[in-house]
Amino acid sequence: MARVSKIDPQNAPEAVKAVIRAHIAQGRKLTNEKLTLLHNVSAFNAVEAGSYNLDDDLQRLIGSLDGDLYEYAISVSNECVVCTTYFSKLLRQKYGLDPKTYHLTKRQEMLMQFAQKMGHDPKSITDDEFKALKEDFIHNGGKDGEPVTEEKADEIMVVLVAMGAMMVANNYVNDALRVDV
């Protein structure tokens, strides 16, 4: 059972309604987590807006599927039922795949391993693992095989780590507040 109620969008303060309108105008949906976070606009903006901005960059840099698999793996590793359920459903609906049986590419395997460590123990990411993933982007390109320079690879790695931190933040919010699935 949730520890904090969800806000009622119809009866919310005008500042919250404005955030909701802007969020929906961007094509986003209101989830239980969002309706819980909207008790405080700053909390909502920090966790949700930050996550969406990074997710947009992540998908622009490495592609939609790889980005969604990465976020799914972090949620599984971090044992967040809400986010794991969300990403499992997304992967099935958007790509027609079951994340438990999907045959991963070599890069996706590296991303999933990196994500698992980001979700559980980021200090356990070895220099060799970090370097191998970064070099994979340089040698094999980014989204749709687009060329990746050393500088662009650095950007990708920063976005992967920052997105991992945001996913953990989302997971902590869901778990600590016991947000309903």
Secondary structure, 3 states (H helix, E strand, C coil): CCCCCCCCHHHCCHHHHHHHHHHHHCCCCCCHHHHHHCCCHHHHHHHHHHHHHHHHHHHHHHCHHHHHHHHHHHHHHCCCHHHHHHHHHHHHHHHCCCCCCCCCCHHHHHHHHHHHHHHHCHHHCCHHHHHHHHHHHHHHCCHHHCCCCHHHHHHHHHHHHHHHHHHHHHHHHHHHCCCCC
